[in-house]
Amino acid sequence: MVAVVTDVGRTPRAEQVGATRLQILTTAERLFAEQGLYAVSNRQISAAAGQGNNAAVGYHFGTKADLVRAIVRRRTPRIESLRQEMVTAAAGSRDVRDWVACLVRPVTAHLASLGDPTWFARFSAQIMTDPAFREIMAEEALAEPSLREVLVNLYEFAPDMPADVREDRGNMIRHLIVHVCAERERSLAEGAATPRSTWDEAATGLIDAITGLWTAPCTGDSGR
């Protein structure tokens, strides 16, 4: 029996599997964002995604780590595309703020494009609290060439500072981006007031703060 093929070359079965996987990813992202990584089981995700088979998550994605990686990979291509456009526009700039913008705006622009409510920022904040899962997000992010180029330029044009201070500030910057976006996302979902009226304005505030943090003087031991 010959399977019916759609105009995009996919069988109805393949389309059904694709739709199921997308529903599971969307549901898992939401539940992880709202309840945390360890408070949500694969069984709960399957049920909330409308899957009669409680093992649907494991069947389609494998372990929880595999599921987390799949959620990150769902969002990464669009963020990477936005960042690559900004990196191309910033080429040759020696202004730290331009490269900080390349870190921040692709994330906020993607969140803005998703409409309300969104869950990816809160999901990312949950990931940041766990070393094992945080490593997954770091691996996926650093696999993207545009982000590596941004970091090269940030390090090149940063003020002279010891390696441990640079690493410390890099960690601060990652947390700032993730948690400020997560807090804004949560406020929007709850209908609460936000300090900035748009994601674009929120990005501007983050860029200002991170630029100041990255270029701030470094106080040595003698200054304690």
N, C-alpha and C positions, 0 to 999 in steps of 0.2 A: 504494500500500500504506500502510495506516494504522499508525503506530508504536504499540506497546503503551505506555501511560502508567501509571506507578506511582501509589500513593495519595497521594504528595506532589507529583505533577505533573511528575515527571522521567522521561524515557525511559531504557530500559536503557543506551543509548549514553552519555547524559549522566552516569549514575551511574558507568559504567566510567571515563569521563574524569575525573570527580571523584575516584574512588579512586586512579587513576594519579597525579594531581597531588599528592594527599595523601601517597602513598608516596614520591614524589620529594622533597617538602618534608621529610618525616621523615628520610629517608636523608641528604639534603644537610645538614640541621642537625647530624646526628650526625657525619658525616665532616668537616665544617668545624670542629666543636668539637674533635674528636680530633686532626686532622692540620693544620689551618690552611686559610685561604682559598686560598692559591696552590699548595698541595701537592695539591689535589684538582681534577681536571678534570671537565667535564660528562660525558665518556665514562665516567669511573669512577663517577660518581653514577648514571648510567643503568644501568650493569651491576649495581651494588650494590642498586639498587631493583628489580631483576628485569625490566628492560625490554630486550627483544630489539633494539630500535632504539637505536643509540648516540647518535642525535640527539634522543632523547626530551626531554631537559632543555631544549634550545634550542627545540624545537617547542612545548612547553607554557609555557615561561617567558621565553625570549629570552636575554639576556645574563646573565652572572654577577651583575651589579648588580641586574638584574630579579629574579633568583632570591633574592638576599639580601633584597631589599625584600619579596618574597612571604613569606619565612620570618618576618620581623619582623611583617608584617601578620597572619600567622596567630596570633601570640601577643598582639598589642596589644589586641584587643577585650576579652578576659577581664581583662587587667591594668587597662585603662581602667574596666571595670565595677566592679572591686574598689576602685579609687582613687576613683571617683565616690561610692561609698557612704561612704568615709572622709572625703572632702571635705565631704559633706553633714553628717556627724556633727560635724566640726570647725568648722563655720561659726560665725564670731563669736569664735573663740579667738584670744587674743593670745600664746599659749604657743608658742614656736618648736618645742619638742619635738613638739607635735601635728602641725605641718606637716611636720617631718622624717619622722614616722611615715607620713604620706601619701605620701612618696617611697619609703620602704623596704618597708613591709608588703605592698602590692599585688604587688610582685615576688616576695617570699619566699612569700607565700600561694599565688601561682600555681604556683611551683616545687613547693611541698609537695603541691599538688593533683594533680600529674602522676605521682606515685609515683616509684619508682626503677627504672632509672636515668633521669636527665634530661640534656639536652644544651644547653638554651637559655642557661644562664648562661655556659658555656664558649664557646658560639657568640658570645655578646655580647662576651666578653673578646677573642676573635679580631677582631671588628669594631672594637673600640676601638683596636687597634694600627695601623689603616690609615686615613689621613685621608679618603680618598674614601668608603669604606664607612661610616666613623663618621658622616659627614654624612648618609647615608641613614637611619641609626638616629635621629639627632637630628631630622631632618625629620619622621619618622613619629611620634616621641614628642611633639614640640611641636605636632603637628596635633591632639592630644587636649586638649579644653578643661579637663579636670580637672587635668592637669599644669600647664598655664599658670596656673590659679588657685592651685595650690600654690606656684609660684615667685613669684607676685605677693605672696602673704602672707609667704613667707620673706624677701623683700627688704624688705617693709614693716616687719617686726618684727626685722630684723637690727640688731646694734649699728652705730653709725656707723663706716664704714670707707671708704677710697678705692676708687674703681671698679676699679682694677687688682687690689687685694687681694680684692675680692668675686668678681671673675672667676676669680682663681687658686684661691680656696677652692671655688668652684662646680665647677671642673675636678677638684679633689681629691675632692670628694663623689661625682661621677660615677664616678671610678675606684674609689673605695672600695666603692660599692654593687656595681658589676659584678665586680670582682676578688675581693672577699670571698665573694660568692655563687658565683663560678666555682670558687674553691678548695674551698669546702664541697662543691659538686656533684662535683668530681673525687674528693675523699676518699670520699664516699658511694659513687661508682661503683667505686672500688678497694677498698672495704671497710675503709678506714683510719679511725682515730679522728678525731673532730672536737671542737673546743673546746666546742661547744654541742650538746646532744643532739637538738634539734629546730630546724626552720626558724623557728618562732616565737621561740625563745630566741636564735637567731642574729640575727633582726631586732632584738630588744631591744638586743643588744650593739652592732649597727650604729647604731641610733638614738642610743644614749648617746654613741658616739664622734663621730658627725656633729654632734650638738647641741653638743658641746664644741668641735669644730672651727669651726663656724659662729659661735659666740658668743665665741670666744677673743679676748683683747686683741690689738690690732694694734700692732706695734712699728715705729716710724718709723725713718728713716735715722740719727737721733741715737742710737738704741739699739744700733747695730751694734758 
